[in-house]
């Protein structure tokens, strides 16, 4: 076991639990629990968004992909970023101005609360649980590799610590955990990249040239490993791009800032940090390829995931290796905490308060239910981690983004932009997107060939066989079609009549409150 | 209310137009890159110098163009759009 790694890791745990203690004393209302009292600045929220988004998969996974495949790994680096400008241009303002705590607030704004909230909670939980499986299994395996700790103990530690953040500190503690994690991850990656580049006269192209000299020019060129066909590439691109705009734990962050202006600033900062991080992964990936070597990376196990930690060891010695391992652990912890909080919000705010109690629940009860939901999800996370132990769950990340892009994103867009969008249109769009993603993934090569090891020539003869690795292209289209057709068949005059008022709210934001309260305007 | 509606909606319509244009730009840039990866392998494989292929350059430029478009939008929205809306809303209430 690496002593430095353990010291850094416990330092991080101590610091974040201290912050949780501080935040717990400020978390007295649901406003604080779900939205940190709307008191987070745009800059802080930008870092927190980056923290929520940059998972261990993007840090260790992409570095590994680039180290082993060269250019092909970079396709992911760009794909993971391009959803952010879309969130900024189309989603950020309506989301901030129409909702209260969850994106479901926006979808259900003009529609019948019960059916829409239940459907959207299903969409949220599908994303939260599939993403959680990927993170927890990744965490267990990774911690076994990094700290030589038992898998189950690792999963329980992650579950228990993140439950403490969410349960006691709510959104305020979770936000600061994300900010600290984002700074550590960005700082650690930057230092590592600079240490690598120092050996190549601070010229990235000199590093890439060395990689080509050792492994052949093909590492700088598109190959066939990651992108197999044009439709596969487009489908994956759609999932990455629009899935980002359908992730409930990301969308929930927009309520932590005071207004739409700060929401915009926060997405711009998130875009800058995440983009910078992915540019750095170019250097880390090729750095590992040259300084550690493909053989060394493969020998370490974990399918390339050890590329970044091994590179840290090569350029900064064992102390730096320990630091990067601790950062990777902290990364998983923070992402799981964000997921748990958004799942708890869906169960308590959407289902309990608005469906079961029809919007009439006292503050103390709401808070109690939210905390119970957080505990349930924490236990679920640990159980899922144990159940899926040792299985290949890489496809879960693709599934998460496909469900987010096919269930949550279409409903959100149609609710914001389309007057005729109806209750049953929303329910249909969400359910078809979520179920379609699951079914098509199961009938496709990802599950049939990669997981069940069926012979591709034989299985592709079946009538139900679906040829794309990522189902998003079809499931997202289906979701939009179902949403439109059902809405046209079930007209809802009450919802259409409210569209103008909702539109006004999207435009005016907090100014609309001033107007509604009828207060005279000062100094006019 | 109706006399307030039109100037505010005109300003908001302008924002949607800009937001949609920028979104389409991002789509074109990203899917252009992805389709080049799928169909334009020879082009992306051209080496511009030792260690730099067209593919790597375009990948980096995709990320940088996201930065630039995001910054342009936020500067415009926070400095011009919000002020115009606030002015229009104030003017509407006064009359």
Interface residues (C-beta under 8 A of the other chain):
Chain A: X71 X74 X75 X77 X78 X79 X81 X82 X84 X85 X86 X88 X89 X90 X204 X205 X206 X207 X208 X209 X210 X211 X212 X217 X220 X221 X222 X227 X229 X230 X233 X234 X237 X241 X260 X261 X264 X265 X267 X268 X271 X272 X275 X278 X279 X282 X503 X504 X506 X507 X508 X511 X515 X521 X524
Chain B: X8 X9 X11 X12 X19 X20 X22 X23 X26 X27 X29 X30 X31 X33 X34 X35 X37 X38 X39 X41 X44 X45 X47 X49 X50 X51 X52 X53 X55 X56 X59 X60 X62 X63 X64 X66 X67 X69 X70 X71 X73 X74 X77 X78 X82 X85 X86 X89 X90 X93 X94
